[in-house]
Amino acid sequence: MVWVGPHTRKGVARLVMDAFSEHSSSPIHHVDGNPLNNSIGNLAYVETGTHGFLHAKRKLSQEDIREIRRSALPVTQLATRFGVHPGHLSRVRSGRRPRRGSPMALTLDQD
């Protein structure tokens, strides 16, 4: 994050996109998955719903879900290990259903 005013911060990716493409309030996706690679060729505007699907890198099996619920590891470590967003994993771990329409809800509904 970069301070662009006394009370305003912006991410580097947002600054790059604002400078080199038409301004949009849409989420910015790092195409190669590396949030540190803020080159213009690695950034793309995406719709909010699409961005969530892009970050749901894999589906969890029922065995994965059991392992997540038994594990004492922090959610962030589990999210990296299983390739899913920490917010989804936190809901899975607590036994709550994922939000309707999320990739994780679709996965759990199919099992």
Buried (B, 14 or more C-beta within 10 A) or exposed (E): EEEEEEEEEEEBBBBBBBEEEEEEEBBBBBEEEEEEEBEEEBBBBBEEEEBBBBBBEEBBEEEBBEBBEEBEEEBEEBBEBBEBBBBBBBBBBEEEEBEEEBBBBBBBEEE
